[in-house]
Amino acid sequence: MTPRSTEVTPTEAAVLLGMSRPQVRKLMDQGLLQFRKVGTHHRIRVSSIRAFLASERPRRHEALADLAALQNELGLTE
């Protein structure tokens, strides 16, 4: 992927998102990642990947806070 790329393959998107290619396909099917077809191939907009990551940050932050609270509650901290 070059710095000027505006679109990536699902495999490249999976690397950028830190998930599997099938999971990326699920996000595409759910409409959470914008894409277009080039022949039979899918291309995902990098801007869509950035928007998805930005929308996930609050959810991930909350999940990590819940996990930390549970860890403290169970006395698993050092």
C-alpha positions as CSV (number, residue, x, y, z in Angstrom):
1,M,0.0,0.0,0.0
2,T,1.4,3.4,-1.0
3,P,0.8,6.5,1.1
4,R,-1.4,7.8,-1.7
5,S,-3.6,4.8,-1.8
6,T,-7.2,5.6,-1.2
7,E,-8.4,2.0,-1.4
8,V,-7.1,-1.3,-0.2
9,T,-7.9,-4.9,-0.6
10,P,-9.8,-6.8,2.1
11,T,-6.6,-8.5,3.1
12,E,-4.8,-5.2,3.4
13,A,-7.7,-3.8,5.4
14,A,-7.5,-6.8,7.7
15,V,-3.9,-6.0,8.5
16,L,-4.7,-2.3,9.1
17,L,-7.6,-3.3,11.4
18,G,-5.8,-6.1,13.2
19,M,-8.4,-8.7,12.3
20,S,-9.0,-11.5,10.0
21,R,-10.1,-11.1,6.4
22,P,-13.4,-12.9,7.0
23,Q,-14.1,-10.4,9.8
24,V,-13.5,-7.6,7.4
25,R,-16.0,-9.2,5.0
26,K,-18.6,-9.3,7.8
27,L,-18.0,-5.5,8.4
28,M,-18.4,-4.9,4.7
29,D,-21.6,-7.0,4.6
30,Q,-23.0,-5.1,7.6
31,G,-22.3,-1.7,5.8
32,L,-19.7,-0.7,8.4
33,L,-16.9,-0.4,5.8
34,Q,-17.5,1.3,2.5
35,F,-16.3,-0.6,-0.6
36,R,-16.6,-0.9,-4.3
37,K,-16.2,-3.8,-6.7
38,V,-13.6,-3.7,-9.4
39,G,-14.6,-6.6,-11.5
40,T,-15.0,-9.4,-9.0
41,H,-12.6,-7.8,-6.5
42,H,-13.5,-5.6,-3.5
43,R,-11.7,-2.4,-2.7
44,I,-12.2,-0.7,0.7
45,R,-11.8,3.0,1.2
46,V,-9.1,3.9,3.6
47,S,-11.3,6.8,4.8
48,S,-13.9,4.2,5.7
49,I,-11.3,2.2,7.7
50,R,-10.3,5.4,9.6
51,A,-14.0,6.2,10.3
52,F,-14.6,2.7,11.6
53,L,-11.6,2.9,13.9
54,A,-12.7,6.2,15.2
55,S,-16.2,5.0,15.9
56,E,-14.9,1.9,17.7
57,R,-12.6,3.8,20.1
58,P,-15.2,4.8,22.7
59,R,-16.6,1.2,22.7
60,R,-13.1,-0.3,23.2
61,H,-12.3,2.3,25.9
62,E,-15.4,1.3,27.8
63,A,-14.7,-2.4,27.4
64,L,-11.2,-1.9,28.7
65,A,-12.4,0.1,31.7
66,D,-14.9,-2.7,32.5
67,L,-12.2,-5.3,32.3
68,A,-9.9,-3.3,34.6
69,A,-12.7,-2.9,37.1
70,L,-13.4,-6.6,37.1
71,Q,-9.7,-7.3,37.5
72,N,-9.5,-5.0,40.5
73,E,-12.7,-6.5,41.9
74,L,-11.2,-10.0,41.7
75,G,-7.9,-8.9,43.1
76,L,-6.0,-9.8,40.1
77,T,-3.9,-6.7,40.0
78,E,-0.3,-6.6,41.1
